[in-house]
Amino acid sequence: MVIDALLLDMDGLFRHWRDTGARAGERRAGLPAGTIDRYAYQHPNYRLAQLGVLTDDDWAEDVADRLAADFGPTARTAITPWRADRGEIDPTTIDLAGQARSHGLPVAILSNTTTAFRADLAYHGITTLFDQVFPSAELGVDKPAPQAFRLAAHHLDVAPDRIFFSDDEAVYIVGARRAGMHAHRFTSPAGLAARLTLLGIPSPCVRPSAASPPQPEQRQGRAADRARTCSANLATGNSPSSSTVSAGSRGTAAAHRCTCASRHARTSASRPGSSGQIDCASIRLRSTSTGVLTK
């Protein structure tokens, strides 16, 4: 197996949401907990924002208008704290991406998100971390539609079967595989590092850390939106195999080795006398030019 590019999800891998801004806004405006989730992420206009039909500002203003209509004008005071919260960046996965790029492997992001995505990258100071980014609002199609993955591959100028994709949502793994990509469900930074190592992609040793926060239960609205998106986009009853879902936990120990087992055609394992292992530092991967997606 030859991998020429990494395509990764953003939220759940590089960025985590605790929804502290939404809860602070609700307390300020005297709204019941979970109100912003319902009015923002469970409303159909959120999907329109993810597809670029509405801008991020249009969507936020619509949320404010509906809150004010139902709870009175003071409900608008909840918007500022909610909008100020841009999530928290995970330094462990940031390091993983940087290590892959340092060995010449392009790293790109495919995320179901709004037109605010590039501004969020700048806010967190990670704009230059990725070779390309593909927000669904710019693509005009979102995961798990295979077309979203094919468009990302087209802009990367890499064949889908030479791209490794990882996401924390199982149904998006199905979409990536239907597009022809090698896909693995993300469960932890250590699991991702182990899988990259097994593919012959250099990655730093990663140990489980409390610094990687779980996704908050408050994001139930966004989970429900994903389910609606998946129903609209996936014309299949298939689901990722249990072997794929658990592969990260099975291979975690491999992330702590300085050498990696040969799992693809670039190794010399088939040669007489070969040990079947290669020094990670000796791997040379094809580099592609850095670019950005334009509308």
C-alpha positions in Angstrom: 0.0 0.0 0.0 1.4 3.4 -1.0 0.1 6.5 0.8 0.8 9.8 -0.9 -1.4 12.1 1.3 -3.3 12.2 4.6 -6.8 13.5 4.7 -8.2 14.1 8.2 -11.2 15.4 10.0 -10.9 18.5 12.1 -13.3 18.3 15.1 -12.6 15.4 17.4 -9.0 15.1 16.1 -7.4 18.5 16.1 -10.2 20.5 17.8 -12.4 19.6 20.7 -15.6 21.3 21.9 -16.6 21.7 25.5 -19.4 24.2 24.5 -18.4 26.4 27.4 -19.3 29.5 25.4 -22.8 28.2 24.7 -23.4 27.4 28.4 -22.1 30.8 29.5 -24.4 32.5 26.9 -27.4 30.6 28.2 -26.7 31.6 31.8 -26.2 35.2 30.8 -29.5 35.3 28.9 -31.4 33.1 31.4 -32.0 30.4 28.9 -32.4 26.7 29.7 -29.3 24.6 29.3 -29.1 23.2 25.8 -31.1 25.9 24.2 -28.3 27.1 21.8 -27.7 23.5 20.8 -31.4 23.2 19.7 -31.6 26.5 18.0 -28.2 26.4 16.3 -27.2 22.8 15.5 -30.6 21.0 15.4 -32.2 23.5 13.0 -32.1 22.9 9.2 -30.2 26.1 8.6 -27.1 24.6 10.2 -26.9 22.2 7.3 -27.4 25.1 4.9 -24.4 26.8 6.5 -22.3 23.7 6.3 -23.1 23.5 2.5 -22.3 27.2 2.0 -25.9 28.2 1.2 -25.8 30.5 4.2 -22.6 32.2 5.4 -21.6 31.6 9.0 -22.7 35.1 9.9 -26.1 34.6 8.2 -26.6 31.4 10.2 -25.6 33.0 13.5 -27.9 36.0 12.9 -30.8 33.6 12.2 -30.1 31.8 15.5 -30.2 35.2 17.3 -33.5 36.2 15.6 -35.2 32.9 16.5 -34.0 33.1 20.1 -35.3 36.6 20.4 -38.6 35.7 18.8 -39.2 32.9 21.3 -37.5 34.2 24.5 -37.5 38.0 24.1 -34.8 40.5 23.1 -32.5 39.7 26.1 -31.9 36.2 24.5 -29.6 37.9 22.0 -27.1 38.4 24.8 -26.4 34.7 24.6 -24.9 35.0 21.2 -21.6 36.8 22.0 -20.2 34.2 24.5 -21.3 31.3 22.2 -19.7 32.8 19.1 -16.5 33.7 21.1 -15.9 30.0 21.8 -13.9 28.5 19.0 -13.0 25.2 20.6 -9.7 23.9 22.0 -6.8 22.6 19.9 -5.2 19.2 20.7 -1.4 19.6 20.7 -0.9 15.8 20.4 -2.6 15.5 17.0 -1.0 18.8 15.9 2.4 17.2 16.5 1.3 14.1 14.5 0.4 16.2 11.5 3.6 18.2 11.8 5.7 15.0 11.9 4.0 13.6 8.8 4.6 16.8 6.9 8.2 16.9 7.9 8.7 13.7 6.0 7.2 15.1 2.9 3.6 13.8 3.3 0.9 16.3 2.5 -1.7 16.7 5.2 -5.2 18.1 4.4 -8.4 18.6 6.3 -11.9 17.6 5.1 -14.5 19.0 7.6 -18.3 19.5 7.6 -18.2 23.1 8.7 -19.2 26.7 7.8 -17.5 29.6 6.1 -15.9 30.4 9.4 -13.4 27.6 9.1 -10.4 29.4 7.7 -10.9 32.2 10.3 -10.9 29.6 13.0 -7.6 28.2 11.8 -6.1 31.7 11.9 -7.6 32.2 15.4 -5.8 29.1 16.7 -2.6 30.0 14.8 -2.6 26.7 12.8 -3.2 28.1 9.3 0.1 26.8 8.0 -0.1 23.4 9.6 -2.1 21.9 6.7 -1.2 21.8 3.0 -4.9 22.2 2.0 -8.2 22.5 3.8 -11.6 21.5 2.4 -14.5 23.0 4.4 -17.8 21.6 3.2 -19.1 25.1 2.9 -16.6 25.7 0.1 -17.0 22.3 -1.6 -20.8 22.5 -1.7 -21.1 18.9 -0.5 -20.5 17.3 2.9 -19.4 14.0 4.3 -20.3 11.2 4.1 -21.1 11.7 0.4 -18.4 10.0 -1.6 -18.3 13.1 -3.9 -16.9 15.1 -1.0 -13.9 12.8 -0.7 -13.5 12.6 -4.5 -13.4 16.4 -4.7 -10.7 16.5 -2.0 -8.7 13.9 -3.8 -9.0 16.0 -7.0 -7.8 19.2 -5.4 -4.9 17.2 -3.8 -4.1 15.8 -7.2 -3.8 12.3 -5.6 -5.7 9.2 -6.5 -8.2 8.2 -3.8 -6.6 4.8 -3.3 -3.3 6.6 -2.3 -5.0 8.7 0.4 -5.3 7.7 4.0 -8.4 9.2 5.8 -9.3 9.3 9.5 -12.4 10.6 11.2 -14.0 10.0 14.6 -17.4 9.4 13.0 -17.9 5.8 11.8 -20.3 6.7 9.0 -17.8 9.0 7.4 -15.4 6.1 7.2 -18.0 4.4 5.1 -18.2 7.3 2.7 -14.4 7.5 2.4 -14.1 3.8 1.5 -16.8 4.1 -1.1 -14.7 6.9 -2.7 -11.8 4.4 -2.8 -9.7 5.7 0.1 -8.0 3.8 2.9 -9.9 4.8 6.0 -9.5 4.2 9.7 -11.8 5.4 12.5 -10.0 7.7 14.9 -10.3 6.7 18.5 -7.2 8.4 20.1 -4.0 10.1 19.0 -2.0 7.0 20.1 -4.3 4.8 17.9 -3.7 7.1 14.9 0.0 7.2 15.5 0.0 3.4 15.6 -1.9 3.1 12.3 0.4 5.6 10.6 3.4 3.6 11.8 1.9 0.4 10.4 1.5 2.1 7.1 5.2 3.1 7.1 4.4 6.7 7.8 6.8 8.2 10.4 5.0 9.4 13.5 6.2 10.4 17.0 5.7 8.2 20.0 2.4 9.1 21.6 1.3 8.1 25.1 -2.3 8.4 26.2 -2.8 11.8 27.8 -5.6 13.5 29.7 -4.9 16.5 27.5 -7.1 15.0 24.8 -10.6 15.9 26.0 -13.6 13.7 25.0 -16.4 15.2 23.0 -19.0 16.7 25.3 -22.5 15.3 25.7 -23.8 18.8 25.0 -23.1 18.3 21.3 -26.1 15.9 20.9 -27.6 18.4 18.6 -24.7 18.2 16.3 -24.7 14.4 16.5 -28.4 14.5 15.4 -27.5 16.8 12.5 -24.8 14.3 11.4 -27.4 11.5 11.4 -29.7 13.6 9.1 -26.8 14.4 6.9 -25.8 10.8 6.6 -29.4 9.7 5.7 -29.4 12.3 2.9 -26.0 11.4 1.5 -25.3 7.6 2.0 -27.4 5.2 -0.1 -25.9 2.2 1.7 -26.6 0.0 4.7 -23.0 -0.8 5.2 -21.0 0.2 8.3 -17.3 0.0 9.1 -16.2 -3.4 10.3 -15.5 -4.0 13.9 -11.9 -4.7 13.0 -11.5 -1.2 11.7 -13.1 0.4 14.7 -10.8 -1.5 17.1 -7.6 -1.4 15.1 -6.3 1.7 16.9 -6.5 0.0 20.3 -4.9 -3.2 19.0 -2.0 -1.3 17.4 -1.3 1.3 20.2 1.9 -0.5 21.3 3.3 -0.1 17.8 3.4 3.7 18.2 6.2 3.3 20.8 8.6 1.5 18.5 11.4 3.2 16.7 11.0 1.0 13.7 7.8 0.1 11.9 6.5 -3.1 10.4 6.4 -3.2 6.7 2.8 -3.2 5.5 3.0 -1.9 1.9 4.8 -2.2 -1.4 7.5 0.3 -0.5 9.3 -2.0 1.9 11.7 -4.7 1.0 10.0 -7.4 3.1 9.6 -9.7 0.0 13.3 -9.7 -0.7 15.4 -12.7 0.4 16.9 -12.1 3.8 14.8 -9.0 4.5 13.8 -8.5 8.2 10.4 -7.1 7.3 11.2 -3.8 9.2 12.3 -0.4 8.0 13.8 2.5 9.8 11.1 5.2 10.0 13.7 7.9 9.3 14.6 6.2 6.0 11.2 6.5 4.4 10.8 9.0 1.6 7.3 9.9 0.6 6.2 11.8 -2.4 5.7 15.5 -1.8 3.1 17.6 -3.5 2.9 21.4 -3.8 1.2 23.3 -1.1 -2.1 25.0 -2.1 -5.5 26.1 -1.0 -8.9 25.4 -2.2 -10.7 28.3 -3.8 -14.4 28.6 -4.6 
